[in-house]
Amino acid sequence: MTKEREMDLAGMARRGLLLGAALAPFRPLRASAQGAAPPMPQGGSLAAMTARANAGTVGIVSGGVDGTYIRIAADLAAVLDDGERLRVLPIVGRGSVQNIADIMFVRGIDIGIVQSDALAYVRSRRLLPGVGQMIQYIAKLYDEEVHLLARADVGSVQDLAGQPVNVDVPGSGTSMTASLIFDALGIAPKLVNDPQDVALDRLRRGEIAALVYVAGKPARLFSGIPPEARLHFLRLPMTPALIETYLPARLGHEEYPGLIPEGTVMETLAVGAVMAVYAWAPGTERFRKVAGFVDAFHGRFESFLRPPRHPKWREVNLEAQVPGWIRFDPGREPPLPPYRR
């Protein structure tokens, strides 16, 4: 571990961010009847406590509080945490493009959940130099559906031309995918970048025409919307330009009873979700941590297929390939990636 990393972790411990993990190996400490401070446990120096707290800690950047990514990350923590050997810290993220940047540059983040088209998007626009060598994937998770929710007076996606449409915050996976889809369909709405919960309120008030949200169904953002809200999903047609990147998908009444009538479905598009990882060099501390996470993930995968875990886990195929990506292999010696941090 570098001196810079030791100082960084010690600072985190002093700020209390790692207090719960640091105290986990010890019994609760109580002051004596006379009010004297309890003795420090053996080997309980700040440096030793910091080292123990971080020995098996892996940070996973996910998505917003209403999305599927954060629930998947929470499932990872619930299933894989085993005390000192492995601890998973779910982190609220700001979308696929930002998640890739966070994996590359932010201390303490090794893994992130992103859309499968994010890497090609970042490469094509040359947003993050060296991304092809620094970012790999652990597994393809599942397919995420594109939700296009509109006011009652908007009849089709073509009606959105020139109208305000929210596509989430800049750098989000939804913003990226919405831009690609609208370009492919030849439609030019006025793109708005509010957080999704704010956008839903604005849509209900009629201030915007629609919102786009890429998330695994059922998305919590749309739960509980009653029919009297006069909102509905728009059909997204599959075109030759879109079929090269996206998959056909459907939204149904069982997922959104207040928005889709019983017995009907709404055609839409889907994009894959990927568990991305920084390409650490073999032999480093962070490589060993990620390798331990991957081993635990594969070894306990059956636990993700049972309630109360998210139903999207049942769509995961651990052998699925992700075109354009390199798989992280704990047993192989990949080339040393560019210097990080």
Number of C-alpha atoms within 10 A of each C-alpha: 8 7 8 10 13 14 12 14 21 19 14 14 21 13 10 11 12 18 15 11 19 21 16 14 13 11 8 7 12 11 10 10 6 6 8 9 10 10 11 9 11 8 9 15 11 13 15 13 22 23 15 19 24 20 16 22 24 21 20 29 30 27 27 19 15 16 21 24 26 21 18 22 23 20 20 21 19 14 16 21 18 13 14 16 16 20 23 22 18 24 18 17 21 20 27 31 24 19 29 28 17 21 25 23 14 13 14 19 21 25 28 30 29 29 29 27 23 23 21 15 15 19 14 10 8 11 12 16 10 13 21 17 15 21 24 23 23 25 24 24 23 21 24 24 25 27 27 22 23 26 21 14 11 17 14 12 19 16 13 19 14 13 15 18 27 30 28 27 17 17 18 26 27 25 23 23 23 23 16 16 19 16 13 13 16 11 16 16 20 15 18 19 17 17 16 21 15 12 22 21 12 17 22 16 12 13 14 21 24 30 27 21 23 27 25 23 21 20 18 15 16 19 14 11 14 13 13 8 14 14 21 21 26 20 19 21 14 16 12 9 12 17 12 8 15 22 16 16 18 17 22 18 15 14 15 21 16 20 23 19 15 12 8 12 16 17 19 21 25 20 22 19 24 24 22 30 24 27 30 26 17 18 9 10 14 21 17 16 21 26 19 16 25 16 13 16 18 11 11 12 17 11 15 22 16 12 8 9 18 17 15 18 18 14 12 17 12 12 8 11 13 17 9 12 18 17 17 22 16 17 8 8 11 13 11 12 16 13 9 13 9
